[in-house]
Amino acid sequence: MGREFNELFNEWAQSYDQTVTGHDPEYEEVFIDYDKILSTVAEKSSGTTIEFGVGTGNLTAILNNKGLNVIGIEPSEGMREIAKQKLKNITILDGDFLDFPQIDLEINTIVSTYAFHHLTDGEKDLAIQKYSKLLKDKGRIIFADTVFPTEEAKQERIRDSRNKNFNRLADDLQREYYTTIPVLRNIFEKHRFTVDFIQLNPFVWLMEAKKEERS
């Protein structure tokens, strides 16, 4: 459920904000237009919003500034501590995509950036099923994450990273659960969502899924 990466993220918490601003050459392409990507997710969000994988709170701050009622979910203690320092007035709970405290509110939007790949495809399926029940009709899921058009494209990116001696990036792409657009489309449609995919940088795609109304 992504918590197997908690130790890594606790270690990364102190330098995460430097990484996303392009200070790490291996991950520079992953985080091209980082601020724009977060703003795009926020622009498409409305009402009461759950954010999974808050990290250090960068998207959370934008959602809050937009005036949304934001509930943050983050499994890494190190990341939560930094986010809470930045965002004194936001509720940030210990939880992950599948295991989180009960929320007794009508949810309009569920968002996440750079995090959904921490779930296996089977766990992604379970998560979207859970969110289908949690969201109001016409509610939306707005995710931005590294996704590949095909498995072949993913393997080509790994080879390219090795050729550039970007071995940490290549290891990351092999170790974590990066998936493909066809797999994700099937999951969303299975659970009564219509979904669109828009590429935002060489790695990251925007996933905008709208819950279908009950007939």
C-alpha positions as CSV (number, residue, x, y, z in Angstrom):
1,M,0.0,0.0,0.0
2,G,3.0,2.3,-0.5
3,R,4.1,2.1,3.1
4,E,7.0,-0.1,2.1
5,F,8.6,3.1,0.9
6,N,8.2,5.1,4.1
7,E,11.9,4.7,5.2
8,L,13.0,6.1,1.8
9,F,10.6,9.1,2.1
10,N,11.5,9.8,5.7
11,E,15.1,10.1,4.5
12,W,14.1,12.2,1.5
13,A,11.8,14.6,3.4
14,Q,14.6,17.1,4.2
15,S,15.8,17.4,0.6
16,Y,12.5,16.8,-1.3
17,D,11.7,20.4,-2.0
18,Q,15.2,20.9,-3.5
19,T,14.7,17.8,-5.7
20,V,11.4,19.0,-7.2
21,T,12.9,22.4,-8.1
22,G,15.5,20.8,-10.4
23,H,18.6,20.5,-8.1
24,D,19.0,16.8,-8.9
25,P,20.0,16.2,-12.5
26,E,18.7,12.6,-12.5
27,Y,15.2,13.7,-11.7
28,E,15.2,17.1,-13.5
29,E,12.9,15.8,-16.3
30,V,10.5,14.2,-13.9
31,F,9.9,17.5,-12.2
32,I,9.8,19.8,-15.3
33,D,7.0,22.3,-14.8
34,Y,6.4,21.1,-11.3
35,D,4.7,24.2,-10.0
36,K,2.5,24.3,-13.2
37,I,1.5,20.6,-12.7
38,L,0.4,21.3,-9.1
39,S,-1.5,24.4,-10.2
40,T,-3.2,22.4,-12.9
41,V,-4.4,19.8,-10.4
42,A,-5.6,22.5,-8.1
43,E,-7.5,24.4,-10.8
44,K,-9.5,21.3,-11.6
45,S,-10.3,20.7,-7.9
46,S,-13.4,21.9,-6.1
47,G,-15.3,21.7,-2.8
48,T,-14.2,19.3,-0.1
49,T,-10.9,17.7,-1.3
50,I,-8.9,14.7,-0.1
51,E,-5.2,14.8,-1.0
52,F,-3.4,11.5,-0.9
53,G,0.4,11.6,-0.5
54,V,0.7,15.1,0.8
55,G,4.5,14.9,1.0
56,T,5.9,18.3,2.2
57,G,2.6,20.0,1.5
58,N,3.3,21.8,-1.8
59,L,0.0,21.0,-3.5
60,T,-1.8,21.2,-0.2
61,A,-0.8,24.9,0.1
62,I,-2.1,25.7,-3.4
63,L,-5.5,23.9,-2.7
64,N,-5.7,25.8,0.6
65,N,-5.0,29.2,-1.0
66,K,-7.8,28.4,-3.5
67,G,-10.2,28.2,-0.5
68,L,-10.9,24.5,-0.6
69,N,-11.6,22.4,2.4
70,V,-8.6,20.1,2.3
71,I,-8.0,16.9,4.2
72,G,-4.4,15.6,3.7
73,I,-3.3,12.0,4.0
74,E,0.4,11.1,4.3
75,P,2.0,7.8,5.5
76,S,5.6,9.2,6.0
77,E,6.1,10.8,9.4
78,G,9.1,12.8,8.1
79,M,7.0,14.3,5.3
80,R,4.0,14.9,7.6
81,E,6.2,16.9,10.1
82,I,7.4,19.2,7.3
83,A,3.9,19.7,5.9
84,K,2.5,20.5,9.3
85,Q,5.2,23.1,9.8
86,K,4.2,24.8,6.6
87,L,0.4,24.4,7.0
88,K,-0.7,25.1,10.5
89,N,-4.4,25.2,9.7
90,I,-4.7,22.1,7.5
91,T,-5.7,18.6,8.8
92,I,-3.0,16.1,7.8
93,L,-3.7,12.6,8.9
94,D,-1.5,9.4,9.1
95,G,-2.8,7.2,6.3
96,D,-2.2,6.0,2.8
97,F,-4.2,5.4,-0.4
98,L,-6.0,2.4,1.0
99,D,-5.8,2.7,4.8
100,F,-6.9,6.0,6.2
101,P,-9.2,7.4,8.9
102,Q,-12.9,7.5,8.2
103,I,-14.0,10.8,6.7
104,D,-17.7,11.6,7.4
105,L,-18.0,14.4,4.8
106,E,-19.3,14.6,1.2
107,I,-16.2,14.5,-1.0
108,N,-16.1,16.4,-4.2
109,T,-12.5,15.8,-5.4
110,I,-9.7,13.4,-4.7
111,V,-6.2,14.5,-5.7
112,S,-2.7,13.3,-5.7
113,T,0.6,14.2,-7.4
114,Y,3.7,12.0,-7.8
115,A,2.4,9.2,-5.5
116,F,-0.1,6.8,-7.1
117,H,2.8,4.7,-8.5
118,H,3.5,3.5,-4.9
119,L,0.6,1.1,-5.3
120,T,0.7,-2.1,-7.3
121,D,-1.9,-2.4,-10.1
122,G,-4.1,-4.5,-7.9
123,E,-3.9,-2.0,-5.1
124,K,-4.7,0.8,-7.6
125,D,-7.8,-1.1,-8.5
126,L,-8.9,-1.4,-4.9
127,A,-8.2,2.3,-4.3
128,I,-10.3,3.5,-7.2
129,Q,-13.1,1.2,-6.1
130,K,-13.0,2.7,-2.6
131,Y,-13.0,6.3,-4.0
132,S,-16.0,5.5,-6.2
133,K,-18.0,4.9,-3.1
134,L,-16.5,7.9,-1.3
135,L,-17.1,10.5,-4.0
136,K,-20.4,12.2,-4.7
137,D,-21.9,11.6,-8.2
138,K,-20.0,13.8,-10.7
139,G,-17.1,13.8,-8.2
140,R,-13.7,13.8,-9.7
141,I,-10.3,12.2,-9.2
142,I,-7.4,14.4,-10.4
143,F,-4.0,12.7,-10.3
144,A,-0.7,13.7,-11.8
145,D,1.9,11.0,-11.9
146,T,4.6,9.2,-13.9
147,V,2.7,6.9,-16.3
148,F,3.7,5.3,-19.6
149,P,1.8,4.8,-22.8
150,T,3.0,1.2,-23.1
151,E,5.2,-1.2,-21.2
152,E,7.6,-0.9,-24.1
153,A,7.9,2.8,-23.5
154,K,8.6,2.2,-19.9
155,Q,11.4,-0.2,-20.7
156,E,12.9,2.2,-23.2
157,R,12.9,5.0,-20.6
158,I,14.7,2.7,-18.1
159,R,17.3,1.8,-20.8
160,D,17.8,5.5,-21.6
161,S,18.3,6.3,-18.0
162,R,21.0,3.6,-17.7
163,N,22.7,5.0,-20.8
164,K,22.8,8.4,-19.1
165,N,24.2,6.8,-15.9
166,F,21.0,7.9,-14.1
167,N,21.1,4.7,-12.2
168,R,19.0,5.9,-9.2
169,L,16.2,7.0,-11.6
170,A,16.4,3.7,-13.5
171,D,16.3,1.7,-10.2
172,D,13.3,3.8,-9.1
173,L,11.5,3.0,-12.3
174,Q,12.1,-0.7,-11.9
175,R,11.5,-0.9,-8.1
176,E,8.2,1.1,-7.8
177,Y,4.9,0.2,-9.5
178,Y,4.8,2.6,-12.5
179,T,2.0,1.4,-14.8
180,T,0.6,2.2,-18.2
181,I,-2.3,4.2,-19.5
182,P,-4.3,1.2,-20.8
183,V,-4.1,-0.4,-17.3
184,L,-5.3,2.7,-15.6
185,R,-8.0,3.4,-18.1
186,N,-9.4,-0.1,-17.5
187,I,-9.4,0.4,-13.8
188,F,-11.2,3.8,-13.9
189,E,-13.8,2.6,-16.3
190,K,-14.4,-0.6,-14.3
191,H,-15.4,1.6,-11.4
192,R,-17.8,3.9,-13.3
193,F,-15.4,6.7,-14.1
194,T,-14.8,8.4,-17.5
195,V,-11.2,9.4,-17.7
196,D,-8.9,11.5,-19.8
197,F,-5.1,11.5,-19.9
198,I,-3.0,14.5,-20.8
199,Q,0.8,14.5,-20.9
200,L,2.4,17.3,-18.8
201,N,6.1,16.6,-19.1
202,P,8.3,13.7,-20.4
203,F,7.2,11.6,-17.4
204,V,4.1,13.0,-15.8
205,W,0.5,12.6,-17.1
206,L,-2.6,14.3,-15.8
207,M,-5.5,11.8,-15.1
208,E,-8.9,13.5,-14.8
209,A,-11.6,10.9,-13.9
210,K,-15.2,11.9,-13.4
211,K,-17.6,9.6,-11.6
212,E,-20.7,8.7,-13.7
213,E,-24.1,9.5,-12.3
214,R,-26.2,6.6,-11.2
215,S,-29.0,5.8,-13.6
